[in-house]
């Protein structure tokens, strides 16, 4: 590890990194919110996601897309699509509120930690195209860690914008100051939360050249990224992904969404053959995030009929399927979706082989062991089907894991007759598999960065809180603190304290001091005696009359509990 300082505030750590692939892969994504989701004081939305994370994992979801995390111009009323301060995650008293609509930074960090403990990846909604809440002249001033207005990091002026869109002032990506600080702000955010990816909101308003540069810097290099490039023109969407973004992002499959919507609304009179080449998933399946509904479509032009057929298609064909929160929790589709999610994770792998297509019926096979053959029938009045070739081999007993069809047996040449009930679907594989998911669990590393112009104060003579983590009993917490270059100016007799205290004002369970400054790091670890909050505090003990403040970056690795119950 090589540590170097750039300027006053930016710490860069050069590591040998194995970059994660930015393509969509096996898994099922949950859109973990909807427009105007309630976030009352007794349980914020971040707390709700923490509560649900265990059951989501047990249901087979592998990732959760969370709403925008930055405070919006309308404060606690904002869904986050009018971002104000790039360094306020619900941790500053501004815009008439401390937390965001979804909760505080502390609640957000706990929620991410618990989702990671339950094996879930976390993708945040990243609004890059605009900022809102200026003084009317294009000026944005923010509070700092001490509450001083106008002293916060990344202030903006009219030079940082070049027009308006429907949500605020359009970002000027050509301004080097703006570009550089947007990159630094996202790097700070990702390190603070410990997330694994992002959705790019309104990607049609984000310059692709800037976005490529943005996603190749710092922590963004390892992030999964999916763009909301809202176009039902398949050629245009493919050009965006493959040419303009050079395959660095995936994209929500709006062309497929449009055709699925047409299919569900046609009352059984849709030509099912149209779905064969309808979406990005038919051309670039590793970059296609497929979906049936999201927070925008649900408000403006929702799919209300035969949604089960659309979900059956995206959860058994190619692409990275996304399930909408309301469909799963509020519109009664959970009993339908849970078996399809399991089928996706267990069987829906490998290239897609088309076995039959007509106006009513699609039959296709996934060419990876143990194999899967799927039939969809949009005819509202009668069952439909036909004989098809399969790769299952001779005299293999097949079971429909949706429960909609009887067991079948292939012929000597591997053929089988697939019959699909009216307005329904079947999904066959080798008989003998039992429902259940391979559950995973991860620790999380989150960063507390302290500086005057951030939301956490630097190390001073005052004993002060850095922040809290919510850790599971019996696990180990490891932390490492990097001190800014100002540490070289303090006396060798000065002492820096790092204290970890349990909640409820109990005595410290861990304290480390540093009085020799041959390097700029401190580190420690401790075992967690009880599940709960653990607060990190710092203090500079010195006899100097005018001591300096020390910037720091505190990385904390811990295991959150899987459940709050």
Helices and strands as residue ranges (DSSP letters): E 2-6, E 10-14, E 28-31, H 45-58, E 63-66, G 75-77, H 105-117, E 121-126, E 130-131, G 158-160, E 161-165, E 168-171, H 176-193, E 197-200, G 203-205, H 208-214, G 218-222, E 224-227, H 234-239, I 240-244, E 250-252, H 254-265, G 272-277, G 280-282, G 285-287, E 288-291, H 295-300, H 307-314, E 320-324, H 325-329, H 334-347, E 352-357, E 361-366, E 372-377, E 384-388, E 397-400, E 408-409, E 416-420, E 424-430, E 444-450, E 464-471, E 476-483, G 485-489, E 495-502, E 508-514, E 521-527, E 532-541, E 552-558
